Amino acid sequence: MQNSQIVFYVLLAIVLGLLPAIIGKIKGYSFLAWWFLGSAFFIIAFPLAIFISSDYKKCPFCQEKVKKSATACRFCQRELGLK
């Protein structure tokens, strides 16, 4: 394998790793962890990132992300209804 092919595959892995990283970040997880996982194991990380559930919900008052189990928003301090 030539050096140019190795560079191409490394760059491809870096770029493909961005897809699960962006999806993971939107769902409230670490961008860097998902990027690393996606770069190393894209075929596993991409579907996992799509189907994994988010641990966060938006506060209906201030629209900030809070954990689903939270009873009060940590930003606006308002009580959240249990759903």
Residue, then its C-alpha position, 0 to 999 in steps of 0.5 A: m500500500q502506498n503512502s498516498q493510499i494510507v493518507f486517503y484512508v486516514l482522511l476518509a476515517i476522520v471525515l466519516g467519524l464526523l457523522p456519528a459525532i454530530i448525531g451524538k452531539i445533537k443527542g447530548y453525548s460527547f462529540l469527541a467520544w463519538w468521533f473517535l468511535g466513528s473514526a475507528f468503527f464507523i460501520i457500528a458507530f453510525p447505526l448506534a448513533i442513530f438509534i441510541s436514545s437521548d438522555y435529555k429533553k428541552c425545558p418547556f420554559c427556557q428551551e435548555k437541555v436538561k436530563k429526562s429524570a430532572t424534576a426542575c430545570r437547572f437553568c431557570q429553576r422552574e419545576l418540570g412536569l413528570k411525563 
